[in-house]
Amino acid sequence: MQRISSPQNPVVKRLHSLERGRARREQGVYVAEGVRLIGEALATEQDAEVVLYDPDALSRSEAGRALMAALPGWVHSLYEADARVLAAAAQTDTPAGIVAALRYPTNAPLQSHRQDRLGIILDRLADPGNAGTILRTAAAAGAGYVVTTPDTVDLFAPKVVRAGMGAHFLLPLYQSISWDQIGEDLVGVTAIVAEIEGDTSVFDLDWPATAALIVGSEAHGLSEAAKSRAAEAVYVPMQPGVESLNASVVASIIMYLALGPSMGGQ
C-alpha cells in the first residue's frame, strides 16, 4: 500500500485541482468525498481512478471499515494519508476520511430517452445546492434523465455532487446541450416549463405520455429559448403573501405529481 505524507504530493494537488471545472473536463474526472457517498459509488460500480483515504478515520466506524476493506478491489490507484494530507486534497473542510476521483459516466445518446415518461431540463440554473437537490429528487421520483443548457451550473462541481447524495450514480446526465440539439434529440417530447406566472396549476395539468420539465434560474428566470419551446407553463399554487418557493422545491413538487401515478405506491 502506498502512503502519501506531504500535502505537496502531485496526487494531492491533482485531487484538489478538480475543484475547477476546466480541470474536471480536461481530465474526465470529478471528486466525491465521504464514506457514504463513496460507498454508494462503489456499490453502483462507478469507475474510480484515484482514492486517498485516512485509515485512522475510516476505522472509527463499521461503514468506514467495510469501505476500507473493499477499496483495493475497486480503485485503480489507492493511497493512504493522514488527516492533514487528506484535508489538502479535499474540497471541504471535513472530508470524512476519504476522497476519490471518479471518471465521468458514459451515457447512451440523449435521443434514446424520447420514450421516458419525464426528463428534467435545467435552464441557466446557477445555484449548486438547488441543482444537486433537483438531481436527488429526480433520482428518487424516477425521472429518466437530466439535461443542462449552457450557462447552467456544472453538475459535477463539488457542491452539486455533495447535494446530489449519490444521484450522479443513478441518473443519465447531459451537460451544456444547446436548445437546437435538445429539440432534435427529444423530438416528440412535450416541454413543460415551471413558472411563477404560469397559465396552469400543476394540480390541473393533464400530463402527456412523455414530457420534459424545464426549470429555470431563480434570479433570471427562463431563457426566451426555453419559453418558446414550452407547450405548457405550470405553476405551484401558494397562499397569498408567501414568498415564492425556490427552484428545487418547485421542481420536486412537480416531479412527484407527474410521476406519482407510475410509482405504484412504492
C-alpha positions as CSV (number, residue, x, y, z in Angstrom):
1,M,0.0,0.0,0.0
2,Q,1.4,3.4,-1.0
3,R,1.3,6.2,1.6
4,I,1.4,9.9,0.9
5,S,2.9,12.1,3.7
6,S,3.1,15.5,2.0
7,P,0.3,17.9,1.0
8,Q,2.6,18.9,-1.9
9,N,2.4,15.5,-3.4
10,P,1.3,15.6,-7.1
11,V,-1.7,13.2,-6.3
12,V,-2.9,15.6,-3.6
13,K,-2.5,18.6,-5.8
14,R,-4.3,16.9,-8.6
15,L,-7.3,15.9,-6.4
16,H,-7.6,19.5,-5.1
17,S,-7.4,20.9,-8.7
18,L,-10.6,19.1,-9.5
19,E,-12.4,21.9,-7.8
20,R,-12.1,23.8,-11.1
21,G,-14.4,22.9,-13.9
22,R,-11.8,23.1,-16.5
23,A,-9.6,20.6,-14.7
24,R,-12.5,18.2,-14.4
25,R,-13.4,18.5,-18.1
26,E,-9.8,18.1,-19.3
27,Q,-9.2,15.0,-17.1
28,G,-12.7,13.5,-17.4
29,V,-12.9,13.0,-13.6
30,Y,-14.7,14.6,-10.7
31,V,-14.4,14.4,-6.9
32,A,-16.5,12.6,-4.3
33,E,-15.9,12.7,-0.6
34,G,-17.0,10.9,2.5
35,V,-17.8,7.3,3.5
36,R,-21.5,7.4,2.5
37,L,-21.1,8.9,-1.0
38,I,-18.0,6.9,-1.9
39,G,-19.7,3.7,-0.6
40,E,-22.6,4.4,-3.0
41,A,-20.1,5.0,-5.8
42,L,-18.6,1.6,-5.1
43,A,-22.0,-0.1,-4.8
44,T,-23.1,1.2,-8.2
45,E,-19.8,0.3,-9.8
46,Q,-18.6,3.7,-10.6
47,D,-15.1,3.9,-12.2
48,A,-12.7,5.2,-9.5
49,E,-9.4,6.4,-10.8
50,V,-7.8,7.6,-7.6
51,V,-8.7,7.2,-3.9
52,L,-6.9,8.9,-1.0
53,Y,-8.0,7.8,2.5
54,D,-7.1,8.1,6.2
55,P,-7.2,4.6,7.7
56,D,-7.4,6.1,11.2
57,A,-10.6,8.0,10.3
58,L,-12.2,5.1,8.5
59,S,-11.5,2.6,11.2
60,R,-13.7,4.5,13.6
61,S,-17.0,3.3,12.1
62,E,-18.3,-0.1,10.8
63,A,-19.2,1.5,7.4
64,G,-15.7,3.0,7.2
65,R,-14.0,-0.3,7.9
66,A,-16.2,-2.1,5.4
67,L,-15.4,0.5,2.7
68,M,-11.7,0.4,3.5
69,A,-11.7,-3.4,3.0
70,A,-13.4,-3.1,-0.4
71,L,-11.1,-0.4,-1.8
72,P,-8.2,-2.5,-3.1
73,G,-10.5,-4.4,-5.5
74,W,-12.2,-1.3,-6.9
75,V,-9.8,1.6,-7.4
76,H,-7.0,2.0,-10.0
77,S,-4.7,4.0,-7.7
78,L,-5.1,3.8,-3.9
79,Y,-3.2,5.8,-1.3
80,E,-3.1,6.1,2.4
81,A,-2.7,9.5,4.1
82,D,-3.2,11.3,7.4
83,A,-5.9,13.8,8.1
84,R,-3.6,16.8,7.2
85,V,-2.8,15.5,3.8
86,L,-6.4,14.5,3.2
87,A,-7.6,18.0,4.0
88,A,-5.2,19.4,1.5
89,A,-6.7,17.2,-1.3
90,A,-10.3,17.7,-0.4
91,Q,-12.8,20.4,-1.4
92,T,-14.4,20.5,2.1
93,D,-13.0,21.3,5.5
94,T,-14.1,17.9,6.8
95,P,-13.8,15.2,4.0
96,A,-14.8,12.4,6.4
97,G,-11.8,10.2,5.9
98,I,-11.8,9.6,2.1
99,V,-11.6,11.5,-1.2
100,A,-12.0,9.9,-4.6
101,A,-11.6,11.0,-8.2
102,L,-14.4,9.3,-10.2
103,R,-14.5,9.1,-14.0
104,Y,-17.4,10.8,-15.8
105,P,-20.1,8.2,-16.6
106,T,-20.7,7.2,-20.2
107,N,-24.4,7.6,-21.2
108,A,-26.5,6.4,-24.0
109,P,-27.3,9.2,-26.5
110,L,-30.0,11.7,-25.3
111,Q,-32.3,10.7,-28.1
112,S,-32.6,7.2,-26.5
113,H,-34.8,8.8,-23.8
114,R,-37.6,10.0,-26.1
115,Q,-39.9,7.4,-24.6
116,D,-39.1,8.2,-20.9
117,R,-42.1,9.5,-19.1
118,L,-40.3,12.5,-17.6
119,G,-37.0,14.2,-18.0
120,I,-35.6,17.4,-16.4
121,I,-34.0,20.3,-18.3
122,L,-32.1,22.9,-16.2
123,D,-32.1,26.2,-18.0
124,R,-29.5,28.7,-16.7
125,L,-29.8,27.4,-13.1
126,A,-26.8,28.7,-11.2
127,D,-27.2,27.6,-7.6
128,P,-25.3,24.3,-7.0
129,G,-27.4,23.4,-3.9
130,N,-30.6,23.7,-5.9
131,A,-29.1,21.7,-8.8
132,G,-27.9,18.9,-6.5
133,T,-31.3,18.7,-4.7
134,I,-33.1,18.5,-8.0
135,L,-30.9,15.7,-9.1
136,R,-31.5,13.9,-5.8
137,T,-35.3,14.3,-6.2
138,A,-35.2,13.3,-9.9
139,A,-33.5,10.0,-8.9
140,A,-35.9,9.4,-6.1
141,A,-39.0,10.1,-8.1
142,G,-37.9,8.1,-11.1
143,A,-37.1,10.7,-13.7
144,G,-35.4,9.3,-16.8
145,Y,-32.6,11.9,-17.3
146,V,-31.4,15.4,-16.6
147,V,-30.1,17.9,-19.2
148,T,-28.5,21.2,-18.7
149,T,-28.4,24.1,-21.2
150,P,-25.3,26.4,-21.5
151,D,-24.8,28.8,-18.6
152,T,-26.2,26.2,-16.1
153,V,-24.0,25.2,-13.1
154,D,-21.7,22.3,-13.8
155,L,-23.4,19.2,-12.4
156,F,-20.1,17.6,-11.4
157,A,-19.0,20.6,-9.4
158,P,-18.2,19.6,-5.8
159,K,-21.2,21.3,-4.2
160,V,-23.6,19.8,-6.7
161,V,-22.1,16.3,-6.1
162,R,-22.5,16.6,-2.4
163,A,-26.0,17.9,-2.6
164,G,-26.9,15.2,-5.1
165,M,-26.2,12.5,-2.4
166,G,-25.5,9.8,-4.9
167,A,-27.9,10.8,-7.7
168,H,-25.0,11.2,-10.1
169,F,-24.6,7.4,-9.9
170,L,-28.2,6.7,-10.9
171,L,-29.2,9.3,-13.5
172,P,-28.0,9.9,-17.0
173,L,-26.7,13.5,-17.1
174,Y,-26.2,15.5,-20.2
175,Q,-24.4,18.8,-19.8
176,S,-24.4,22.1,-21.7
177,I,-26.7,21.0,-24.5
178,S,-28.0,23.7,-26.9
179,W,-31.7,24.1,-27.3
180,D,-31.4,23.3,-31.0
181,Q,-29.8,20.0,-30.1
182,I,-32.3,19.3,-27.4
183,G,-35.1,19.8,-29.9
184,E,-33.5,17.3,-32.3
185,D,-32.7,14.7,-29.7
186,L,-36.1,14.9,-27.8
187,V,-38.4,15.3,-30.8
188,G,-41.9,14.3,-29.8
189,V,-41.3,15.0,-26.1
190,T,-43.6,17.7,-24.7
191,A,-41.8,20.5,-23.0
192,I,-43.4,22.0,-19.9
193,V,-41.9,25.0,-18.0
194,A,-42.3,25.8,-14.3
195,E,-43.1,29.5,-13.9
196,I,-44.5,31.5,-11.1
197,E,-46.9,33.2,-13.5
198,G,-47.7,30.0,-15.5
199,D,-51.2,29.5,-17.0
200,T,-52.0,26.1,-15.5
201,S,-51.9,24.9,-11.9
202,V,-49.8,21.7,-11.5
203,F,-52.9,20.1,-10.0
204,D,-54.9,20.7,-13.2
205,L,-52.3,19.6,-15.8
206,D,-53.1,16.5,-17.8
207,W,-49.6,15.1,-18.2
208,P,-48.6,13.9,-21.6
209,A,-47.2,10.4,-22.2
210,T,-43.6,11.8,-22.5
211,A,-42.6,15.2,-21.1
212,A,-39.6,17.3,-20.2
213,L,-39.9,19.7,-17.2
214,I,-37.9,22.8,-17.7
215,V,-36.6,24.5,-14.5
216,G,-35.1,28.0,-14.8
217,S,-32.9,30.3,-12.8
218,E,-34.5,31.9,-9.7
219,A,-32.6,35.1,-10.3
220,H,-33.1,35.5,-14.0
221,G,-36.0,33.2,-14.9
222,L,-36.3,31.1,-18.0
223,S,-34.5,32.0,-21.2
224,E,-36.5,33.0,-24.2
225,A,-35.4,29.8,-25.9
226,A,-36.9,27.8,-23.1
227,K,-40.2,29.7,-23.2
228,S,-40.5,29.4,-26.9
229,R,-40.3,25.6,-26.8
230,A,-42.8,25.0,-24.0
231,A,-46.2,23.6,-24.7
232,E,-47.4,24.4,-21.2
233,A,-46.4,26.8,-18.4
234,V,-47.3,25.5,-15.0
235,Y,-47.2,27.0,-11.5
236,V,-47.4,25.7,-8.0
237,P,-50.3,27.4,-6.1
238,M,-49.4,29.2,-2.9
239,Q,-51.3,31.1,-0.2
240,P,-51.3,34.9,-0.6
241,G,-48.3,36.8,0.9
242,V,-46.0,33.8,0.9
243,E,-42.5,34.2,-0.6
244,S,-42.0,32.2,-3.7
245,L,-40.6,28.7,-3.4
246,N,-37.1,28.0,-4.5
247,A,-36.4,26.1,-7.8
248,S,-35.6,22.8,-6.1
249,V,-38.8,22.8,-4.1
250,V,-41.0,23.6,-7.1
251,A,-39.2,21.0,-9.2
252,S,-39.7,18.4,-6.5
253,I,-43.4,19.0,-6.2
254,I,-43.9,18.9,-10.0
255,M,-41.8,15.7,-10.4
256,Y,-43.8,13.8,-7.9
257,L,-47.1,15.0,-9.3
258,A,-46.0,13.9,-12.8
259,L,-44.5,10.6,-11.8
260,G,-46.5,9.6,-8.7
261,P,-49.2,7.6,-10.5
262,S,-46.5,5.5,-12.1
263,M,-44.6,4.7,-8.8
264,G,-47.1,2.0,-7.8
265,G,-47.2,3.2,-4.2
266,Q,-43.5,2.3,-3.7
